């Protein structure tokens, strides 16, 4: 029973330790986390989506557009095609015609002796009995009724198709501008991604640096603790003075204080790395690599033109220059003729094409529209402004090329200096290790005092720290130089 209890307790402890194991992150894992959590990258991604849709919208500006329009209007009165006087004359045109005929007969027969009045009465009677007056009055009444328009309730609509034929080159320039903006957004995303990865590298190697300095501080504190114990024994054996012991204890206190500062510095460095990786600031983790991988100090010849082609800043400026060129075309289009083709189908109720009948009726139509600017001073100044903007960007490109060349040469010099510092630091470390070994042997044999040994230990710790600083400086200088050259060694993808 006791054996079983022991096994269960061992398994419980093992599970507890495995559940609380500290997370170890590699540099690539930190980069991946940073890319996933970076809000700036997400905004750049949305910027790409925005410009992609703007490009599609600009393309469809050049295509035919179909639209439908309609409406309803109520009016208190209908539209009248005839005046009241005209209606009265048309409605009574039979009476008017008969009266004119009667007068004409009377005038013609009045000159005939004896039988003239009889002929006049006979002809007038025939015409009166023929119903000519009533027939013509009826026709007139039908005409006035047919011309009555019931437009108090009017429904109308139209389906139109329009196709721009020539707008001074504006539509093509807008499409090219949208396409260039989409390309620009892609480069901005890559640049933001590169900046994010470099910021992670900086924080990561800062953790590595502080972590190793903490280890050095721990080693130094252990050495001084051992020395303190040895000096205490020497004081007890009256082979060292209390002054020697006091010096050792002062150095031990200083080492413990340095260790405390290193521990706090490591905690702050981890917080910074956690923040850039999108992790909670109180995350408990460790980093995997212990020392940076130092590449050989070999630099190829500088092809500055290739650097200009590779640098994203210049790529963005060149695209901005192309966008400015399209801006000049857009500004110039306002001073050029515009031609558009239009067509469609128009309908209404009452039917305008069938005597204003209360029914739907319509007709197809087609046409062409032409606009020729004659006096547009504002457009002239807009064009001048667009040309000035393009020249401004050209100057920006020239300035950026000069600054990039200066930056690259400066970073190459700094990297060469860092390699020399590393070589010197390694040489110093070899000497410091040998000096420490000799000082330790001399102290054990009583040939030197504790102060000499502590000085050798301090020199060794300082040399180790300088080697680590030089290695990390080379690592980051390489990263900065690759960025300045428009290249990147980052293999993490989105």
Long-range contacts (C-beta under 8 A, 24 or more apart in sequence): 22-284, 22-285, 22-286, 23-283, 23-284, 23-285, 23-286, 24-285, 24-286, 24-287, 24-288, 25-277, 25-285, 25-286, 25-287, 25-288, 26-287, 26-288, 26-289, 27-200, 27-201, 27-204, 27-287, 27-288, 27-289, 28-491, 28-492, 30-200, 30-203, 30-204, 30-273, 30-276, 30-277, 30-287, 31-197, 31-200, 31-201, 31-490, 31-492, 32-492, 33-277, 33-278, 33-279, 34-196, 34-197, 34-199, 34-200, 34-276, 34-277, 34-278, 35-193, 35-196, 35-197, 35-492, 35-494, 36-278, 37-277, 37-278, 37-279, 38-192, 38-196, 38-278, 40-192, 40-196, 41-189, 41-192, 41-193, 41-196, 41-494, 44-185, 44-188, 44-189, 44-192, 44-193, 45-189, 47-185, 47-188, 47-189, 48-182, 48-185, 48-186, 48-189, 50-185, 51-178, 51-181, 51-182, 51-184, 51-185, 52-182, 54-178, 54-181, 54-182, 55-175, 55-178, 55-179, 55-181, 55-182, 57-178, 58-171, 58-174, 58-175, 58-177, 58-178, 58-179, 59-175, 59-178, 61-164, 61-171, 61-174, 61-175, 62-164, 62-171, 62-172, 62-175, 63-163, 64-161, 64-162, 64-163, 65-161, 65-162, 65-163, 66-159, 66-160, 66-161, 67-159, 67-160, 67-162, 68-157, 68-158, 68-159, 68-160, 69-157, 69-158, 69-160, 70-155, 70-156, 70-157, 70-158, 71-155, 71-156, 71-157, 72-153, 72-154, 72-155, 72-156, 73-153, 73-154, 73-156, 74-152, 74-153, 74-154, 75-151, 75-152, 75-154, 76-152, 77-152, 78-148, 78-149, 78-150, 78-151, 78-152, 79-149, 79-151, 80-148, 80-149, 81-147, 81-149, 82-144, 82-147, 87-144, 90-140, 90-141, 90-143, 90-144, 91-137, 91-140, 91-141, 91-144, 92-137, 92-140, 93-136, 93-137, 93-139, 93-140, 94-132, 94-133, 94-134, 94-135, 94-136, 94-137, 94-138, 94-139, 94-140, 95-133, 95-137, 97-132, 97-133, 97-136, 98-127, 98-128, 98-132, 98-133, 98-136, 101-127, 101-132, 102-127, 146-355, 148-356, 149-350, 149-356, 150-350, 150-356, 150-358, 151-350, 151-356, 154-348, 154-349, 154-350, 155-348, 155-349, 155-360, 156-346, 156-347, 156-348, 156-349, 157-346, 157-347, 157-348, 158-344, 158-345, 158-346, 158-347, 159-344, 159-345, 160-342, 160-343, 160-344, 161-342, 161-343, 161-344, 162-340, 162-341, 162-342, 162-343, 163-340, 163-341, 163-342, 164-338, 164-339, 164-340, 164-341, 165-339, 165-340, 165-341, 165-368, 166-337, 166-338, 166-339, 167-333, 167-336, 167-338, 167-339, 167-340, 168-332, 168-333, 168-334, 168-335, 168-336, 168-337, 168-338, 169-329, 169-332, 169-333, 169-336, 170-329, 170-330, 170-333, 170-334, 172-329, 173-326, 173-327, 173-329, 173-330, 173-333, 174-326, 174-330, 176-322, 176-326, 177-323, 177-326, 177-327, 177-330, 180-319, 180-322, 180-323, 180-326, 181-323, 183-319, 184-316, 184-319, 184-320, 184-323, 187-312, 187-315, 187-316, 187-319, 188-316, 190-312, 191-312, 191-313, 191-316, 193-494, 194-312, 194-483, 194-488, 194-490, 196-276, 197-488, 197-490, 197-492, 198-479, 198-480, 198-483, 199-276, 200-273, 200-276, 200-277, 201-475, 201-476, 201-479, 202-476, 203-269, 203-272, 203-273, 203-276, 204-273, 204-287, 205-292, 205-472, 205-475, 205-476, 206-269, 206-272, 206-273, 207-266, 207-269, 207-270, 207-273, 207-287, 208-287, 208-289, 208-290, 208-291, 208-292, 208-472, 209-269, 209-468, 209-469, 209-472, 210-262, 210-265, 210-266, 210-269, 211-266, 211-269, 211-287, 212-290, 212-291, 212-468, 213-262, 213-265, 213-465, 213-468, 214-259, 214-262, 214-263, 214-265, 214-266, 216-461, 216-464, 216-465, 216-468, 217-255, 217-258, 217-259, 217-262, 217-461, 218-259, 219-461, 220-255, 220-258, 220-259, 220-457, 220-458, 220-461, 221-252, 221-255, 221-256, 221-258, 221-259, 223-457, 224-248, 224-251, 224-252, 224-255, 224-454, 224-457, 225-252, 227-252, 227-450, 227-453, 227-454, 227-457, 228-252, 230-443, 231-450, 239-446, 240-449, 240-450, 244-449, 244-450, 244-451, 245-450, 247-450, 247-451, 247-454, 248-450, 248-454, 251-454, 291-468, 291-471, 292-471, 292-472, 292-474, 292-475, 293-475, 294-422, 294-471, 294-474, 294-475, 295-474, 295-478, 297-415, 297-416, 297-419, 299-412, 299-415, 299-416, 302-408, 302-409, 302-412, 304-405, 304-408, 307-404, 307-405, 307-408, 307-484, 307-485, 307-486, 308-401, 308-404, 309-486, 310-485, 310-486, 310-487, 311-400, 311-404, 311-484, 311-485, 311-486, 312-486, 313-400, 313-404, 314-397, 314-400, 314-401, 314-404, 317-393, 317-396, 317-397, 317-400, 318-397, 320-393, 321-390, 321-393, 321-394, 321-397, 324-386, 324-389, 324-390, 324-393, 325-390, 327-386, 327-389, 327-390, 328-383, 328-386, 328-387, 328-390, 330-386, 331-379, 331-382, 331-383, 331-385, 331-386, 332-383, 334-373, 334-376, 334-379, 334-382, 334-383, 335-373, 335-376, 335-379, 335-380, 335-383, 336-373, 337-370, 337-371, 337-372, 337-373, 338-369, 338-370, 338-371, 339-368, 339-369, 339-370, 339-371, 340-368, 340-369, 341-366, 341-367, 341-368, 341-369, 342-366, 342-367, 342-368, 342-369, 343-367, 404-484, 407-484, 408-481, 408-484, 408-485, 411-477, 411-480, 411-481, 411-484, 412-481, 414-477, 415-474, 415-477, 415-478, 415-481, 418-470, 418-473, 418-474, 418-477, 419-474, 421-466, 421-470, 421-473, 422-467, 422-470, 422-471, 422-473, 422-474, 425-463, 425-466, 425-467, 425-469, 425-470, 426-467, 428-463, 428-466, 429-460, 429-463, 429-464, 429-466, 429-467, 431-463, 432-456, 432-459, 432-460, 432-462, 432-463, 432-464, 433-460, 433-463, 435-459, 435-460, 436-460
